[in-house]
Amino acid sequence: MLLPDLAEKIIAEVRQFLQEDIIVANTCGVIIASTDAGRIGNFHEGALLTIKHKEKLIITRKDQSRLQGVKAGINLPIFFKGETVGVIGHYR
């Protein structure tokens, strides 16, 4: 499982190259790090789907009304030693 300290480091590194909002969620779909501190601790259904399917998930504006805790953007699984350990998401 991805720990919050490492998730915050991932956010800091990615933020250097991408000046947009980013989240990192754990395997339960809970946001554990974000450029928007108000989202930390919230459930993100898109992250949970990304964990389940082990592939990227594009979230549309339409999805925002049917999936809990999401914003339009993209979610990518984070793999470590062949296991999905979290999700990184980019949204606008």
Secondary structure, DSSP 8 states (H G I E B T S, - for coil): ---HHHHHHHHHHHHTT--SEEEEE-TTSBEEEESSGGGTT-B-HHHHHHHHHTS-EEE-TTGGGTSTT--SEEEEEEEETTEEEEEEEEE-
